[in-house]
Structure formats: structure tokens, C-alpha cells
Amino acid sequence: MIRLGFLLCILGHAAIQAQQMHTAEVYLEESMDLFESENHEPGIAHVNLQLGYLHARNRLIAMTAGRAYDDLQVGRWYLFNNKPDVALGFILNSIERNNSINRFASVASAHHSLIELYSDRNKLSEARNSLIESLQMFASSGRIRQAKGILENYSDTLIHADEVGQLENDLEHRNTMFELELQQVERARDYQRLYQFYQIQNEASRAWKFRSMANSYLKQIPERVMFYRQPGVLSLLYESNRDADFAREYLRKAHLQFIGLEMPELSGIAIQMIRSVP
């Protein structure tokens, strides 16, 4: 059971790195239950370290989203005030940051701003590329109306009349694929609920069968679908204040536990992580 506990803890760590926070939390909770049932102090300390890591990453993701939002707004301000060269750097920074945390609708919105920027500088090829990127990302993320509205706005300029029909079909196809993938997400969530139900019933073998099936479905689903219903930046930042508090609390527990276990290297890592919580 202790070996299984450490395996689940490792899986939780891997899930955090992949930004699959819900999955990570499930693994770590299971790991903690096993270690507590065995009264295994080193395992409990390791799980507390990973729980601290999880909440610290949540806090970091929120702050990255906030910086990306700020970059985009500043870039748009410079664009409005006829300073496209300055605006470009901020908008590209916003795209890079949002891509790093899978906020795909925000990436599409930033590309929409680049259309105007490149058009004003008569860089029509770059404007068209940004337009296509924006259309495809909006449609592939379940925002087909927004994509169609943008297409309509540029159908007489950057898009030739004979291309409109083909693009509309492509956007419809992307939206259809998104809806099918969203159904797959719901199926995976049903399996997760069954996993939780059988865990409560102490039927571990059957529970993990459904857990495995849920993971199998989720691995096949693009990230843009998994991150479809994301909270707004202000809400994300507000909620992340609690993540910062939780991160420090779990890491302090881990630090004290590692000191008691005479594991100075790990206790030092916990202290370093506490100091790095944004």
C-alpha cells in the first residue's frame, strides 16, 4: 500500500506539470488516504509537498493570465494611439503567455487585434494569417458565432468572395468536432463520478477501472476543449489568493514534517517553495 501511495503521489506530480489540476488532486487525495491509513509519515510529508506545489501552480497560472490580459490591453491602447510598433510586442507577449496556460479563446482574441495592426501597416499577408488563426481558434473552441462575425467583417477585404464558402464550411466542421469532443469530456466526467462512487463503496478494483476509462477518454481530447469554460481573469486572480494561502499552509506542514523525519534537504526544498509562492 505504501508503494501504491508513492506511485499515486508521482502521478499527481506529473499531472500538475501537465496542468491537469483536477486529475492531480484526485491522485494526491488517494495517496494521502493510503499514507494516513498506514500512518506513514514520510509519505504524508511528500503528499503535503505536492499539494503545496499544486496550489502554487494554480496561483502562478492565475498571475500569468493576469499579465497576459494586461499585455493585451496595453497593446490595444498603443494600437489605438497609433503606435503599432510598441503595440506589437505587448500583443505577442499576451499570445505567448496565454498559450503557456491554455487560454485559447484569449489567444484568438489577441490574434483578432493583430489583424487591425497588420492591416494598418499594409502587411496584408500577416493580417490574413492572423485572421485565419483567429477564425480557426474561435471555431475550434466553441465560439462559432464570434468566428462567423469576424469572417463577415473581412469578407470583402482580406478574404476573397470565392473563399468565403469554403471557410464557412471549415469553421462549421471545426465547431462540430468541438461539440463531439465536448460530449467526450462529459462521458469522461461520468466515469469519474462512477470512480468516486465506487471509492466510497470501498470497491477499489471497480473504482480504478472507471478511473482508467476516464483517463483514456481525456487523453484523446484536445486541450482547447478541456479549457473551454474558463473563468474571467479577475475571478481567476481573486480565487488564486486562496491558492497562495493553501500552498503556504501545505508547504509549511511538509517543512515541519521533514524536519521531524530528519530530512533536511526536503525541508529546505519546502522552504524554497514557500518563498517562491507569488
N, C-alpha and C positions, 0 to 999 in steps of 0.2 A: 504493500500500500504506500509505503514511503517512496519507493521508486516511481510509482504512478503519480504521486503528488509532485515530485520534481519534474516529471515529464510534462504534466499539465502546466506547471509554472513556466517551463521553457516554451511551451506552445503559446501561453499567454504573452510572453515577451515578444515572440515572433509576430503575433497578431498586432501588438502595439506598434511595432516597427512598420507593419503594413497598413497602419491606420484603420484597422478593423477593431474599433474600440469595444463594441458590444460583444464580439466574439472573445476578445481578450478578457473582458470582465467575467464572462461565464467560466472560462478556463481557470482564472485565478480564484474565483469563489469556490470552484470544485477542489482546487488544490488546497486552499485554506481549510475547507471542511475535512479533507483527508488528514492533513497535518495536525489539526486540532483534535481529531478523534484518536490519533496516535500519540498525542502530547509531544510532538516532535518540534522542539524549539528552533533548531536551525531552519527547518522548512518554513515555519511560521514567519521567521525573520525575512527569509528570501521572498515570500509572497508579499509581505508588507513593503519590501523594497520595490517590487514590481507594481504594486498598487500605487505607490507614490510616483513611479515613473509614468504610469497610465494617466494619472490626473495632471502631472506636469506637462505631458504631451498635449492633453486637451487644452490646457492653458496656452501653450505655445501656438497651437493651431488657431485658437481664437485671436491671439495677438497678431499672427501672420495675416489673418483675414482682415483685421482692423487696419494694418499697414497697407494691404493691397487696396482696400477701399479708399484710404486716404490718398494713395498714389493716383488712383483713377480720378478722384475728384480734383486734385491739384492739376493733373494733366489736362482735364477738361477746362479748368479755369484758364490755364495758359493758352489752350486752343481757342477759347472764346475771346481772349485778349490778343489774338494774332501773334502768338509766339509758338509756332508749331514745332520748332527745333527743340525747345525746352519741354514742351508737352510730350513729345515722342518718348523721351526717356522715362518719364513717370508712367505713361500708359504701358510701355513694355515691361517695366518693373511690376506693375499690377498684374499683368498676364502671367509673368513668371511665378509670382507669389501664389496667385490663385491656382495655377496648375499644380504647384507643390502640395496643396492641401485639398485638391479635387473639388474646387468650387467652380464647376464648369459653366454654369449659367453666367457667373461673373466674368469668366474669360470671354464668353460670347459677347457680353455687353461691352467689354473693353475693345474687342475687335470691331464692334459697331462704331466706336469712336474713331478708330483708325481709318475707317472708310472716309470720314469727313476730312481728317487730317491729310491723308494722301491725295484726296481729290482736290483740296485747296492748293496743294503744291504741284498739281498737274502730274502726279505719279499714278497714272491710271491703272497700270498693271498691278502695283502694290495695293491700290484701293480695291481693285476687283478681287484680289486674293483675300484681303481682309473681309470683304463682303461674303465671299463663298464660305470662308471659315466661320463667320458669324451665323450665316444661314444654317449650315450643317450642324453646328454645335447646339443652336437653339432647337432645331427639329429633333436632333438625337437625344435631347434632354427633356422632351415632353412639352416644349413651348412652340408648337406648330403655328399658332396664331401670330405670335411675335415674328417668327421667321417669314411667314407669308406677308405680313405688313411691311417688313424691310424689303422683301423682294419687290413688292408693288412700288415702293418708293424709288427703286433704282432700275426698274424695268425699261425705262426709256433712256438711260444713260450708260451705266456700267454693264448692263445686261442687254444683249440684243433681243429683239422681239421674237426671233425664231428659237431662242434658248429658253424662254420663259416656261413653256410647257414641259420641257424635259426637266428643268429644275424643280418645278412644282411636283412632278412625279417622284423625283428623288427625295424631296422633303417629306412627301406623304409616306414613302417607303421607310424612311428613317424613323418617322413618328410611329408607324405601325410596328416596326421592330422594337422600338422603345416600349410600347404598350404590352407587347408579348413578353419582353424581358421583365417588365414590372409585375406581370402575373407570376413569373417565375420567382420573383422576390417574395411575393405573398405566399407561394407554395412553400418556400424555404422557411418562412416565418411560422407557418402551420406546423412544420416538422419541429421547429424549435420549441413551440408550445407543447407538442407531444413529448419532447425530450424532458422539459421541465415537469410535466405531469407525472411521467414515469419515475423521475428522480424523487419526487415527493412520495410516490408509492413504494420507494426502495426497490424498484426493479431496474437495477443499474444496467444490465445487459440490453434490455429492450430500449431503455432510455438512450444509450450511446449509439444504438442502431439508428435512431431518428436524428441524433446529433450529427452522425456521419452523413446521413442523407441530406440534411440541411446544408452542411458544408459543401457537399458535392454540387448542389444547385448554385450556391452562392459563388463558387469559384468560376462558374461559367458566365456570370453576369458582369457586364462592363461596369466600371466604377461610376460612370456618369449616371447610371440607373440607381446604384446604391446610395449616391449622394444627392438624389433628386430633391427631396423635401428638406432643405437645409434652412436653419433659422437665419434671420437677418443679422447683420454684423453687430448692431447694438445689443440685441438679445444674446448673441453668442458671447460677446465680451462681458456682459453682466453675469451670465451663468458661469463664466470661467473664473470669476472671483472665488466662487466656492471650490472650483477645481484647485486653485492655488492653495487654499486653506487645507483641503483634503490631502494634497500632495505633501505639504509640510508635515501634517499630522502623521501620515503613514511612514514617511521617511524618518521622522524623529523616533517612532516606535522601533523601526528597523535598526536605527543607530544604537539605541539603548540595548536592544536585544543582542546585537552583535558584540557590544562591549561586554555584556554579561557572559557571552559564549567565548570570550577571548579571541575574537576575530577582528583585530584592529584594521586590517586592510578593507574589509567590507564596511566596517563602521565609518571609516574615512570616506569611502565612496558615498555612503548615505549623507554625510555632512556636505560633501561637494555638491550633491544633487539638491540639497535643501538650499544652498546658496545660489544655485543656478535657476531656481524656480522664478519665472518672470512675474 
